[in-house]
Amino acid sequence: MFSNEALLVSAIGQDNTAAFEYVFRLYYKPLCGYASGLLNDRDAGEEVVQQLFVRFWEKRRELQLTGSLRAYLFRAAHNAAMNAIKHEKVKQAYMQHQVHETPVQEQPLHTLRAKELEREIQAAVMKLPEQCRMVFRLSRMEELSYREIAEVLGISIKTVENQMGKALKMMRANLAGYLNIFLFCFLFLN
């Protein structure tokens, strides 16, 4: 159907759903097998790959691959699976801490605070300019290195550094008031 990966990626970048479907059909099962093996969970592996393809479609216009599409997708699946593992470990550690350290009546309040903080962080991320937001998400949520971010976005490492600095400065400014209140409540009202 498509003669090479560059044309395929270009077609997807131009909203060609047939090209996207071709990539999906070609790589979905192998990626699911890979992610499921890393996670030791078939359903979790499928969920990781489904989210990977959602993000791939959402970023299709910015995507500029320097290597192979296959390598990019498998690296993305690997990173997403590792993030899921890390997230699960943090969740388990938090649950262990909550069981051993927090009285039962305080757990809902801590959960509410954590959810509120998460909402505020997401709102602050959405206020970032587009390129800052992409760099921030790739760095902090996808845990890509600055070099990997530069490759994915097709920009220089220096630009990644500048955009990340700008993003962090804006995040601190956007969350400053909220974090002060949150820390006060956490430290003095418990």
C-alpha positions as CSV (number, residue, x, y, z in Angstrom):
1,M,0.0,0.0,0.0
2,F,2.7,2.5,1.0
3,S,6.2,2.3,-0.5
4,N,8.2,3.5,2.4
5,E,7.9,4.7,6.0
6,A,8.6,8.4,5.2
7,L,5.6,8.5,2.9
8,L,3.5,6.6,5.4
9,V,4.3,9.1,8.2
10,S,3.7,12.0,5.9
11,A,0.3,10.6,4.9
12,I,-0.7,10.2,8.5
13,G,0.5,13.7,9.2
14,Q,-1.9,14.9,6.5
15,D,-4.9,13.1,8.2
16,N,-4.8,10.1,6.0
17,T,-6.9,7.6,8.1
18,A,-6.1,4.7,5.7
19,A,-2.4,5.2,6.4
20,F,-3.0,5.3,10.1
21,E,-5.2,2.2,9.9
22,Y,-2.4,0.4,8.0
23,V,0.1,1.2,10.7
24,F,-2.3,0.2,13.4
25,R,-3.1,-3.1,11.7
26,L,0.6,-3.8,11.1
27,Y,1.9,-3.0,14.6
28,Y,-1.0,-3.4,17.0
29,K,-0.5,-7.1,17.8
30,P,3.3,-7.1,18.0
31,L,3.2,-4.0,20.2
32,C,0.5,-5.6,22.4
33,G,2.6,-8.7,22.8
34,Y,5.7,-6.6,23.7
35,A,3.9,-4.4,26.2
36,S,2.0,-7.3,27.7
37,G,5.3,-9.2,28.2
38,L,6.8,-6.1,30.0
39,L,3.8,-5.7,32.2
40,N,3.0,-9.4,32.7
41,D,-0.6,-8.5,32.0
42,R,-2.4,-8.8,28.6
43,D,-5.2,-6.3,29.3
44,A,-2.7,-3.7,30.7
45,G,-0.5,-4.2,27.6
46,E,-3.4,-3.7,25.3
47,E,-4.4,-0.5,27.2
48,V,-0.9,0.9,26.9
49,V,-0.8,0.2,23.1
50,Q,-4.3,1.7,22.6
51,Q,-3.2,4.9,24.4
52,L,0.0,4.9,22.4
53,F,-2.0,4.9,19.1
54,V,-4.3,7.6,20.5
55,R,-1.3,9.9,21.3
56,F,0.3,8.9,17.9
57,W,-2.8,10.2,16.1
58,E,-3.1,13.3,18.3
59,K,0.6,14.2,17.6
60,R,0.5,13.2,13.9
61,R,1.1,16.7,12.5
62,E,4.1,17.4,14.8
63,L,5.7,14.0,14.3
64,Q,9.1,14.1,12.5
65,L,10.8,10.7,12.7
66,T,14.5,10.5,12.3
67,G,14.7,6.7,12.6
68,S,12.3,4.0,11.7
69,L,8.6,4.1,12.5
70,R,8.8,0.6,13.9
71,A,11.6,1.6,16.3
72,Y,9.7,4.7,17.3
73,L,6.5,2.7,18.1
74,F,8.4,0.0,20.1
75,R,10.3,2.7,22.0
76,A,7.0,4.5,22.8
77,A,5.5,1.2,23.9
78,H,8.5,0.5,26.1
79,N,8.4,3.9,27.7
80,A,4.6,3.7,28.2
81,A,4.9,0.3,29.8
82,M,7.8,1.4,32.1
83,N,5.7,4.4,33.1
84,A,2.8,2.1,33.9
85,I,5.1,0.0,36.0
86,K,6.4,3.0,37.8
87,H,2.9,4.3,38.4
88,E,1.8,1.0,39.8
89,K,4.8,0.9,42.2
90,V,4.1,4.4,43.4
91,K,0.4,3.5,43.8
92,Q,1.3,0.4,45.8
93,A,3.8,2.3,48.0
94,Y,1.2,5.0,48.6
95,M,-1.5,2.4,49.5
96,Q,1.0,0.7,51.9
97,H,1.8,4.0,53.5
98,Q,-1.9,4.8,53.8
99,V,-2.7,1.5,55.4
100,H,0.1,1.7,57.9
101,E,0.3,5.5,58.6
102,T,-3.0,7.1,58.1
103,P,-6.1,6.6,60.3
104,V,-9.1,5.4,58.2
105,Q,-11.1,8.6,58.7
106,E,-8.3,10.8,57.2
107,Q,-8.0,8.8,53.9
108,P,-10.8,10.5,52.1
109,L,-9.4,13.9,52.9
110,H,-6.0,13.0,51.6
111,T,-7.6,11.5,48.4
112,L,-9.6,14.7,47.9
113,R,-6.4,16.8,48.3
114,A,-4.5,14.6,45.9
115,K,-7.2,14.8,43.3
116,E,-7.6,18.5,43.7
117,L,-3.8,19.0,43.3
118,E,-3.8,16.8,40.2
119,R,-6.6,18.9,38.7
120,E,-4.7,22.1,39.4
121,I,-1.6,20.7,37.8
122,Q,-3.5,19.6,34.7
123,A,-5.1,23.0,34.4
124,A,-1.6,24.7,34.7
125,V,-0.2,22.4,32.0
126,M,-3.1,23.3,29.7
127,K,-2.3,27.0,30.2
128,L,1.2,26.5,28.7
129,P,1.9,27.5,25.1
130,E,1.7,24.6,22.8
131,Q,5.4,23.9,22.3
132,C,6.1,24.3,26.0
133,R,3.2,21.9,26.8
134,M,4.5,19.3,24.4
135,V,8.1,19.5,25.8
136,F,6.8,19.4,29.4
137,R,4.6,16.4,28.8
138,L,7.3,14.5,26.9
139,S,9.8,15.2,29.6
140,R,7.7,14.8,32.8
141,M,4.9,12.4,31.7
142,E,6.6,10.3,29.0
143,E,10.0,10.6,30.7
144,L,11.9,11.2,27.4
145,S,15.4,12.7,27.6
146,Y,15.9,16.2,26.1
147,R,17.7,14.5,23.1
148,E,14.7,12.2,22.5
149,I,12.3,15.1,22.8
150,A,14.4,17.1,20.3
151,E,14.2,14.1,17.9
152,V,10.5,13.6,18.3
153,L,9.6,17.2,17.8
154,G,12.3,18.0,15.3
155,I,13.8,20.8,17.3
156,S,17.3,21.4,18.8
157,I,18.2,20.3,22.3
158,K,18.8,23.9,23.2
159,T,15.3,24.7,22.2
160,V,14.0,21.8,24.3
161,E,16.0,23.2,27.3
162,N,14.7,26.7,26.8
163,Q,11.1,25.5,26.4
164,M,11.4,23.3,29.5
165,G,12.8,26.2,31.5
166,K,9.9,28.4,30.3
167,A,7.4,25.7,31.1
168,L,8.7,25.1,34.7
169,K,8.7,28.9,35.4
170,M,5.1,29.2,34.2
171,M,4.1,26.1,36.2
172,R,5.6,27.5,39.4
173,A,3.8,30.8,38.8
174,N,0.5,29.2,38.0
175,L,0.6,26.8,41.0
176,A,2.3,29.1,43.5
177,G,-0.8,30.3,45.3
178,Y,-2.5,26.9,45.3
179,L,0.6,25.1,46.6
180,N,1.0,27.5,49.5
181,I,-2.6,26.9,50.5
182,F,-2.2,23.2,50.0
183,L,1.0,23.0,52.1
184,F,-0.6,25.1,54.8
185,C,-3.6,22.8,55.0
186,F,-1.5,19.7,54.9
187,L,1.0,20.8,57.5
188,F,-1.3,22.7,60.0
189,L,-4.8,21.3,59.6
190,N,-3.9,17.6,60.0
